[in-house]
Amino acid sequence: MARRVVITGIGLITPVGIGTDATWSSVCEGVSGVSRVSSFDPSHLKTQIAGEIKDFDGSLYLEPRDTRRLDRFLQFSLAAAVLAFEDAGLEITEDISERTGTFIGSGIGGMKAFYDCALTLHEKGPSRVSPFFIPNLVTNMASGYVSIRFNAKGPNCSSTTACAASGHSLALSAKIIQDGKAEVMITGGCEAPLIPLTFAGFNAMKALSTRNNEPETASRPFEVGRDGFILSEGAGVIILEELEFAKKRGAEIYAEVLGSGMNSDAYHITAPSLEGPTNCMRAALQDSKLNPEDVDYINAHGTSTRLNDVNETKAIKTIFGEDAWRIPVSSTKSITGHMLGAAGAVEASISALALKNGVVPPTINLFENDPECDLDYVPHTARESDIKVALSNSYGFGGTNVSVALGKFD
């Protein structure tokens, strides 16, 4: 009999709340987390708005020395992991330490550490570059620090697949448990990209919204007037357990990971294809032994960019046919902005909460649909619905795609 994988703990650090309850409440209420950048003066940039984490206090989760030494993306990862463990009521004892793994992704890792040390090198010379520069920069250190903190001696991995990074982390972590390589996986993603260099880079690509005077309505997935995505920071860490292991310890279960699909567009470094997302969702259904009519909700990648929203809509129509108009499809990036490598884990967590609570999150700022985006995007207001199966989609630069299927656990 196949080993089943369930979600038993969720820790979220997002622009709309620190903690899972705060984030879920804001998502259901459609409260935007986008505002003018406050961590530095953005007036010289084309885009001056973002989804920032407000009032984050690392000392609540980290040792004092780590709040001074660690890049912000690592602090988010550790904080989200602490919250996830508290939520799961799980302790990693010596008898399960080697059966507990860590798999946390990030799209671009320690960007602030990179930026600050580059300036230090230029202004003060190589002798002044911090010895913590490299450990703060590389993306796998999120998994490394979390594994050390919780004594997790099983598989220790990381994914760096752009905006699909934590979706891949979740999908592959579930496979590790299904394959019998672990009983518990600490998985998810983290990102802290809000520095001038990142804004300048995405602006050069014309990828970001420049609706600086309307930050709360700037993220507009599927809306006719959308002009780009909103750069955000945050983290989502999920505790996965093998079902029987979770039941033996009396764990509360949010949802079951039914399966996943992973593939590549093999098309373009940044522009999405239609074939890739279509085949990715099809693969997720096949892996989960689901039929298209089984799906009740889709948490879309939904970035608020011209090409992505239209292509994802077309892909959903291709897979689900006439059922496409029945299925509620929402982009919670309309609320949180785009957390890049953390987005997949946060959005899968929101999907699990939707299944657990029987509530479909809204797509806010959908004032007028793009004519090519004509599905049920749950505009403006959350909706009660006894959903049984949800798909969470994540796509990244380089044409990398992942879809994770989650099921309600009864």
C-alpha positions as CSV (number, residue, x, y, z in Angstrom):
1,M,0.0,0.0,0.0
2,A,1.4,3.4,-1.0
3,R,2.6,5.6,1.8
4,R,0.3,8.7,2.3
5,V,1.6,12.1,3.1
6,V,-0.2,14.8,5.1
7,I,0.3,18.4,6.2
8,T,0.4,18.7,10.0
9,G,2.0,22.1,10.5
10,I,2.0,25.5,8.7
11,G,4.2,28.5,9.5
12,L,3.7,31.7,7.4
13,I,5.6,35.0,7.3
14,T,3.9,37.2,4.7
15,P,3.1,40.8,3.8
16,V,-0.4,40.3,5.2
17,G,0.5,38.7,8.5
18,I,3.1,37.1,10.7
19,G,1.7,33.7,11.6
20,T,-0.7,31.4,9.8
21,D,-3.8,32.7,11.5
22,A,-3.0,36.4,10.7
23,T,-2.2,35.5,7.1
24,W,-5.3,33.4,6.5
25,S,-7.5,36.0,8.1
26,S,-6.1,38.8,5.8
27,V,-6.4,36.5,2.7
28,C,-10.0,35.7,3.5
29,E,-10.8,39.4,4.1
30,G,-9.0,40.4,0.9
31,V,-6.7,42.8,2.7
32,S,-3.8,43.9,0.5
33,G,-0.2,43.7,1.8
34,V,1.2,46.0,-0.8
35,S,2.5,49.5,0.1
36,R,5.2,52.0,-0.6
37,V,8.7,50.6,0.2
38,S,9.8,51.7,3.6
39,S,13.1,49.8,4.1
40,F,14.9,52.2,1.8
41,D,14.2,55.3,-0.2
42,P,12.7,54.0,-3.5
43,S,12.2,57.4,-5.2
44,H,14.9,56.8,-7.8
45,L,13.2,53.6,-9.0
46,K,10.4,53.0,-11.5
47,T,8.6,50.7,-9.1
48,Q,8.4,52.1,-5.5
49,I,5.9,49.6,-4.0
50,A,6.2,46.1,-2.7
51,G,4.8,43.5,-0.3
52,E,7.0,44.1,2.8
53,I,7.0,42.2,6.0
54,K,6.1,44.8,8.6
55,D,7.2,44.6,12.3
56,F,9.2,41.4,11.9
57,D,11.2,40.8,15.1
58,G,13.7,38.1,14.5
59,S,14.6,37.9,18.2
60,L,11.3,36.1,18.9
61,Y,12.5,33.1,16.9
62,L,16.3,33.3,16.7
63,E,19.3,33.5,18.9
64,P,20.5,37.2,19.3
65,R,23.7,36.6,17.4
66,D,21.6,35.2,14.4
67,T,19.5,38.3,14.2
68,R,22.7,40.2,13.7
69,R,24.5,37.8,11.3
70,L,21.8,36.2,9.1
71,D,20.4,37.5,5.9
72,R,16.7,38.4,6.1
73,F,15.7,35.4,3.9
74,L,17.3,33.0,6.4
75,Q,15.7,34.7,9.3
76,F,12.3,34.4,7.6
77,S,13.0,30.7,7.0
78,L,13.9,30.0,10.6
79,A,10.9,32.0,11.9
80,A,8.5,30.2,9.7
81,A,9.9,26.9,10.7
82,V,9.5,27.7,14.4
83,L,5.9,28.6,13.8
84,A,5.3,25.4,11.8
85,F,6.7,23.2,14.5
86,E,4.6,25.0,17.1
87,D,1.6,24.5,14.9
88,A,2.3,20.8,14.4
89,G,3.1,20.2,18.1
90,L,6.0,18.1,16.9
91,E,9.4,17.5,18.6
92,I,12.3,15.9,16.7
93,T,13.7,13.4,19.2
94,E,16.8,11.3,18.6
95,D,14.7,8.3,17.6
96,I,13.2,10.1,14.6
97,S,16.0,12.6,13.9
98,E,17.5,10.5,11.1
99,R,14.1,10.0,9.6
100,T,13.4,13.8,9.5
101,G,14.5,15.8,6.4
102,T,14.7,19.4,5.4
103,F,13.9,20.8,1.9
104,I,13.5,24.5,1.7
105,G,13.8,26.5,-1.5
106,S,14.5,30.1,-2.5
107,G,14.6,31.7,-5.9
108,I,17.5,34.1,-5.4
109,G,18.7,33.6,-1.8
110,G,20.7,36.2,0.2
111,M,20.4,39.2,-2.1
112,K,20.8,41.8,0.6
113,A,24.0,40.0,1.8
114,F,25.2,40.0,-1.8
115,Y,24.4,43.7,-2.3
116,D,25.8,44.9,1.0
117,C,29.1,43.0,0.6
118,A,29.6,44.1,-3.0
119,L,29.3,47.7,-1.7
120,T,31.7,46.9,1.1
121,L,34.3,45.4,-1.3
122,H,34.0,48.5,-3.6
123,E,34.2,51.1,-0.8
124,K,36.5,49.5,1.8
125,G,38.3,46.6,0.2
126,P,38.4,42.8,0.5
127,S,39.6,42.6,4.0
128,R,36.3,44.1,5.2
129,V,34.0,41.6,3.5
130,S,32.2,39.6,6.2
131,P,33.1,35.9,6.8
132,F,29.4,35.3,6.8
133,F,29.0,36.5,3.3
134,I,29.0,33.1,1.5
135,P,26.8,31.3,4.2
136,N,24.4,34.2,3.9
137,L,24.3,34.1,0.2
138,V,23.8,30.5,-0.9
139,T,20.2,29.3,-1.0
140,N,20.6,25.9,0.6
141,M,21.6,27.5,3.9
142,A,17.8,28.0,4.6
143,S,17.6,24.2,4.8
144,G,20.9,24.0,6.6
145,Y,20.0,26.4,9.4
146,V,16.6,24.8,9.9
147,S,18.0,21.3,10.0
148,I,20.6,22.3,12.7
149,R,17.9,24.2,14.7
150,F,15.6,21.1,14.8
151,N,18.2,18.3,14.7
152,A,16.8,17.0,11.5
153,K,19.5,14.5,10.2
154,G,17.5,13.0,7.2
155,P,17.7,14.3,3.6
156,N,18.8,17.9,3.5
157,C,18.0,19.5,0.1
158,S,17.2,22.8,-1.5
159,S,15.6,24.0,-4.8
160,T,16.5,27.1,-6.6
161,T,14.0,27.0,-9.4
162,A,13.0,30.7,-9.5
163,C,9.3,31.2,-8.6
164,A,8.6,27.5,-8.6
165,A,11.3,26.8,-5.9
166,S,9.1,26.1,-2.9
167,G,6.5,24.3,-5.1
168,H,9.2,21.9,-6.1
169,S,10.4,21.6,-2.5
170,L,6.9,20.6,-1.4
171,A,6.4,18.1,-4.3
172,L,9.8,16.5,-3.9
173,S,9.5,16.3,-0.1
174,A,6.3,14.4,-0.4
175,K,8.0,12.0,-2.8
176,I,10.8,11.4,-0.3
177,I,8.2,10.3,2.3
178,Q,6.3,8.2,-0.2
179,D,9.6,6.5,-1.1
180,G,10.2,5.6,2.5
181,K,13.3,7.8,2.9
182,A,11.8,9.9,5.7
183,E,8.8,10.0,8.1
184,V,8.8,13.8,8.4
185,M,9.9,16.5,6.0
186,I,10.3,20.2,6.9
187,T,9.6,21.9,3.6
188,G,8.8,25.3,2.0
189,G,10.5,28.4,0.8
190,C,11.8,31.8,1.7
191,E,12.6,35.0,0.0
192,A,13.9,38.5,0.9
193,P,14.5,40.3,-2.5
194,L,13.6,43.9,-1.5
195,I,16.7,45.8,-2.4
196,P,17.3,48.4,-5.1
197,L,19.2,46.1,-7.3
198,T,16.4,43.6,-7.6
199,F,13.8,46.3,-8.4
200,A,16.2,47.7,-11.0
201,G,16.6,44.3,-12.6
202,F,12.9,43.4,-12.8
203,N,12.2,47.0,-14.0
204,A,14.7,46.5,-16.8
205,M,12.7,43.5,-17.9
206,K,9.4,45.5,-17.6
207,A,8.1,42.8,-15.3
208,L,6.9,45.0,-12.3
209,S,3.9,47.1,-11.8
210,T,4.6,50.8,-11.8
211,R,1.2,51.8,-10.2
212,N,3.0,53.6,-7.4
213,N,0.1,55.8,-6.5
214,E,-2.2,52.9,-6.0
215,P,-0.2,50.2,-4.2
216,E,-3.1,48.3,-2.7
217,T,-4.7,47.8,-6.1
218,A,-1.5,47.3,-8.1
219,S,-1.5,43.5,-8.1
220,R,-4.3,42.7,-10.6
221,P,-4.2,39.1,-11.8
222,F,-6.5,38.5,-14.8
223,E,-7.6,42.1,-14.8
224,V,-7.6,44.1,-18.1
225,G,-5.5,46.9,-16.7
226,R,-2.7,44.8,-15.1
227,D,0.8,46.1,-15.7
228,G,3.1,43.7,-14.0
229,F,3.7,41.8,-10.7
230,I,4.4,43.1,-7.2
231,L,7.7,42.1,-5.7
232,S,7.2,40.7,-2.2
233,E,9.2,39.0,0.6
234,G,8.1,36.2,2.9
235,A,8.3,32.6,3.9
236,G,6.2,29.5,4.2
237,V,7.3,26.3,6.0
238,I,5.2,23.2,6.0
239,I,5.5,20.1,8.1
240,L,4.8,16.9,6.1
241,E,4.4,13.5,7.8
242,E,3.7,10.0,6.7
243,L,0.0,9.4,7.6
244,E,0.4,6.6,10.1
245,F,3.3,8.4,11.8
246,A,1.1,11.5,12.2
247,K,-1.9,9.5,13.4
248,K,0.1,7.6,16.1
249,R,1.1,10.9,17.7
250,G,-2.4,12.4,17.4
251,A,-1.5,15.2,15.0
252,E,-4.1,17.5,13.6
253,I,-4.1,17.2,9.8
254,Y,-4.8,20.1,7.4
255,A,-4.8,18.2,4.1
256,E,-3.2,15.4,2.2
257,V,-0.6,15.8,-0.5
258,L,-2.1,13.6,-3.3
259,G,0.5,14.1,-5.9
260,S,2.3,16.5,-8.2
261,G,3.4,17.3,-11.7
262,M,6.8,18.8,-12.7
263,N,8.0,19.7,-16.2
264,S,9.7,22.3,-18.4
265,D,8.4,24.6,-21.2
266,A,11.7,24.2,-23.1
267,Y,10.6,27.3,-24.8
268,H,12.0,30.7,-23.5
269,I,14.0,31.9,-20.5
270,T,11.2,34.2,-19.2
271,A,8.1,33.9,-21.5
272,P,5.7,31.1,-20.6
273,S,4.4,28.6,-23.0
274,L,0.9,27.1,-23.2
275,E,2.1,23.5,-23.5
276,G,4.2,23.5,-20.3
277,P,1.5,24.5,-17.7
278,T,-1.1,22.3,-19.5
279,N,1.1,19.2,-19.3
280,C,2.2,20.0,-15.8
281,M,-1.4,20.1,-14.5
282,R,-2.2,16.9,-16.5
283,A,0.8,15.2,-14.8
284,A,-0.3,16.3,-11.4
285,L,-3.8,14.7,-12.0
286,Q,-2.2,11.5,-13.3
287,D,0.2,11.3,-10.4
288,S,-2.7,11.8,-7.9
289,K,-5.0,9.4,-9.7
290,L,-7.5,12.2,-10.2
291,N,-9.9,13.0,-13.0
292,P,-10.4,16.6,-14.1
293,E,-13.9,16.6,-12.7
294,D,-12.5,15.8,-9.2
295,V,-10.8,19.3,-8.9
296,D,-12.8,21.8,-6.9
297,Y,-10.4,24.7,-6.6
298,I,-7.2,26.0,-8.3
299,N,-4.8,28.4,-6.6
300,A,-3.3,29.9,-9.8
301,H,0.2,31.1,-10.3
302,G,-1.6,34.3,-11.4
303,T,1.2,36.8,-11.4
304,S,-0.6,39.9,-12.8
305,T,1.6,39.9,-15.9
306,R,0.2,39.9,-19.4
307,L,1.4,36.6,-20.7
308,N,1.2,34.5,-17.6
309,D,-2.5,35.1,-16.7
310,V,-3.7,34.5,-20.3
311,N,-1.6,31.3,-20.7
312,E,-2.6,29.9,-17.4
313,T,-6.3,30.5,-18.2
314,K,-5.9,28.8,-21.5
315,A,-4.1,25.9,-19.9
316,I,-6.9,25.4,-17.4
317,K,-9.5,25.4,-20.2
318,T,-7.4,22.9,-22.1
319,I,-7.3,20.5,-19.2
320,F,-10.7,20.9,-17.7
321,G,-12.8,21.7,-20.8
322,E,-16.3,22.8,-19.9
323,D,-15.6,22.1,-16.3
324,A,-13.1,25.0,-16.4
325,W,-15.9,27.5,-15.8
326,R,-17.2,25.5,-12.8
327,I,-13.9,25.5,-10.9
328,P,-13.1,28.6,-8.7
329,V,-9.7,29.9,-9.6
330,S,-8.1,32.5,-7.4
331,S,-4.7,34.3,-7.4
332,T,-3.8,35.2,-3.8
333,K,-0.9,37.1,-5.2
334,S,-3.5,39.9,-5.7
335,I,-3.3,40.1,-1.9
336,T,0.2,39.2,-1.0
337,G,2.1,40.2,-4.1
338,H,4.7,37.8,-5.5
339,M,7.1,36.2,-3.0
340,L,9.1,34.6,-5.8
341,G,10.6,31.4,-4.4
342,A,8.4,31.4,-1.3
343,A,5.2,31.8,-3.3
344,G,4.6,28.1,-4.0
345,A,4.8,27.1,-0.3
346,V,2.7,30.0,0.9
347,E,0.0,29.4,-1.8
348,A,-0.1,25.6,-1.1
349,S,-0.5,26.4,2.6
350,I,-3.4,28.7,1.7
351,S,-4.9,25.9,-0.4
352,A,-4.6,23.5,2.5
353,L,-6.3,26.0,4.7
354,A,-9.0,26.5,2.1
355,L,-9.6,22.7,2.1
356,K,-9.6,22.6,5.9
357,N,-11.9,25.5,6.4
358,G,-14.2,25.2,3.4
359,V,-13.4,28.7,2.2
360,V,-12.2,29.7,-1.3
361,P,-9.9,32.8,-1.1
362,P,-10.7,35.7,-3.4
363,T,-8.9,37.4,-6.2
364,I,-9.0,41.1,-5.3
365,N,-8.6,44.1,-7.6
366,L,-10.4,42.3,-10.4
367,F,-12.3,45.4,-11.6
368,E,-12.7,44.3,-15.3
369,N,-11.6,41.0,-16.6
370,D,-9.2,40.7,-19.5
371,P,-11.4,39.4,-22.3
372,E,-9.1,36.4,-22.6
373,C,-9.4,35.7,-18.9
374,D,-13.0,34.6,-18.5
375,L,-13.1,32.0,-15.7
376,D,-14.5,32.2,-12.2
377,Y,-11.7,34.0,-10.4
378,V,-13.6,34.5,-7.2
379,P,-13.6,38.3,-7.5
380,H,-13.2,40.5,-4.4
381,T,-14.9,38.3,-1.8
382,A,-14.0,34.9,-0.3
383,R,-16.6,32.2,-0.8
384,E,-17.7,29.3,1.4
385,S,-17.4,26.0,-0.5
386,D,-16.9,22.4,0.6
387,I,-14.0,21.8,-1.7
388,K,-12.3,18.3,-1.7
389,V,-9.4,18.7,-4.1
390,A,-7.2,21.7,-4.9
391,L,-4.4,22.3,-7.3
392,S,-1.6,24.8,-6.5
393,N,0.3,26.0,-9.5
394,S,3.8,27.6,-9.6
395,Y,5.9,28.5,-12.6
396,G,9.4,29.9,-12.9
397,F,11.8,31.6,-15.2
398,G,13.6,29.1,-17.4
399,G,10.3,27.4,-18.1
400,T,10.1,25.3,-14.9
401,N,6.6,24.3,-13.8
402,V,5.1,22.5,-10.8
403,S,1.5,21.7,-9.8
404,V,0.7,20.1,-6.5
405,A,-2.6,18.4,-5.8
406,L,-4.0,18.6,-2.3
407,G,-7.0,16.7,-0.9
408,K,-9.3,17.3,2.0
409,F,-8.6,15.0,4.9
410,D,-11.6,13.4,6.6
